[in-house]
Amino acid sequence: MQPPSEQPTYSERFNWVIVFVFVAAIGSCGLVALPVAVYGYRSHVTRERVAETRQTMRVLAGGIGECASQSPPGGTRLPPTALPVPLALASVSGRRYHSSVSDWQDEAYRCARFTLGSAQSAQLQWLRTSDTEGYVRATVDVNGDMTPDWILEQTVQCGADGRCTIGEPSDRR
């Protein structure tokens, strides 16, 4: 046993308890903060990629509308359905896809004069539903689980006067 003068006083023991509690609290907050930080980052990346995809869809839908408005009177207005780019969702699942000019060779993409010079986060496709209606579809899988996180669609409708209108993108989760 230590002599009374060498034993820690009550306040010294209390200080060590406070330090221990403080360290434990910080450590447990770190365990909670990490998943919150990861969730926040993923949410940010998802919002960023969806916004980028919406912009790309607007450009493609606008090009399809221009293409259709220049078709001869009485003929088919909108180009036929095109293959998706990339062909497999796996190519954009949890990653970006760098398309090549050859990916955009379907009639619809050529008529719209559409190619991408940068990497894309979504699988894009033009789908014609009638001679005067169709839509651009984008399928986004941010987390890489091969299940779409977002499916965005943007309509293109052409009237008898040859004018085409582009709708607002709609989205499904």
N, C-alpha and C positions, 0 to 999 in steps of 0.2 A: 504494500500500500504506500502511496506517495504521501509525503508530508503535506499538510494542509496548504502550505504556500505554493507547492508545485502542482496541485490539482487544478484542473480548469474550473473557472468560476461559472456560475449559472449563465451569465451573459456571454461568455465565450462558447459554452455548449449551445446556447440558443442561436448564436451566429452561425455555427456549423449546421444546425438544423435548417436555418433559413437558406443557406447556400445549397444544401442538399435538395430542399423543396424547389428552389428556383431552377436548379439544373434539371431536375425531373420534369418540371413544368415546361421548360424550354424544349427538352427532348421530346415530350409527348406532343407538344405543339408542332414540332418538326414532322412527326409521324402523320399528323393530321394535315399539315400544310402541303406536304408533298403531293398527295392525291388531288388536293384542291388546285395546286399549281398545274399539275398535268392536265386536269379537266379544263382549266382555263385556257391552257395552250391549245388543246385539241379543239375547243370551241372557237378560238380565234382562227385557227387554220381552216376549220370548216366554213366559217363565215367568209373568210377571204377567198376560198376556192369556189364557193357558191356564187359570190359576187362576180368573180372573174368569169365563171361559166355563164352567168346571165348576160354579161357584156358580149361574150363570144356568140351566144345564141342570137342576140339582137343583130349582130353583124350578119350572121348566116341568114336569118329570117329576112332581113332587109335585102340581101342579095337575091334570095329566092323571089321576093316580091318584085324586084326590078326585072329579074329574068322573065317572070310571068307577064308583066306589063308590056314587055317588048315582043311577046309572041304574036303571030299573025291572027287577025280576027277570025273567029269561027273555029280555030284550032284548039288543041289542048293547051290550057293556060299554064298550069303548074307542072314542073318536071316530075318524072316518076320517082317513087321511093328509092332511096339510096342505101347502100350498105352503111352500117355504123363504123365510125372511126374512133378508136381502134376496133377491130372486129370482136375481140374478146374483152369483157369487162375486167378480167385479170390484169390486163395491161395498164389500167389506171387505178387498180385497187390498192389504196395506200401509197400510191406513187404518182409521178407525172409521166406522161407519154410524149415522146418526141416524134411527131408524125413527119412523114416525108411527102413530097409532091405527089407521089404515086398513090398515096392513101386517098387523095381527093379527086380521083379520076372519074367517078360516077357522073352521069349527065347533070344531075341537080347541082353538084358542087362546081362543076365546070361552068355551067350556065350562070351560077351566082358569083362566079369568079372568086371562089372561096378557098383559101388555104390558110394554114396557121404557121407562122414563123417561129412561134415559141411553144414551149411545152404546155400540154393541156392536162387538166385534172379530171376531166369527165369524158365519157364516151358520148359522142355526138352523132345524131342521125336525122335526116330529113325523111318524113313520112307523108305521102300524099294520100288523102282520104277521098278526094273527088277531083274533078278537073279544076275546080275553083277553090278548094280548101285542102289544107294540110297543116303540119306542125313540125317544128324542130324539137327533138327530144334530147335531153342531156341526162345521163345517169352518172351519179357521183357516189363513190365509195371511198370516203376519207380514211376510215380505220383499217381498211385492207382485209375485211372478213368475208369478201365476195358477196355481200348482201348490200344492195343500194341503200345509202343513207339518205339520198335525195334523188327524186326524179323530177326534173323540170321540163315543162312543155311551153312552147310559144307558138301561137297560131298564126297562120297566114291565110287571109281570105281575099279572094278577088271577085269584083263585081262585074256586071255585064258591060260596064263602061271601060273595062280594062284596068281600072285602078285596084291596087292591092293594099290591104291594111294589115298591119302587124299588131297582134294583141300583146297584152302584158304577160310576162312569164307567170305561169301557175306552178306551184310546187306541191309535192307529196313527200312525206317522210316515210 
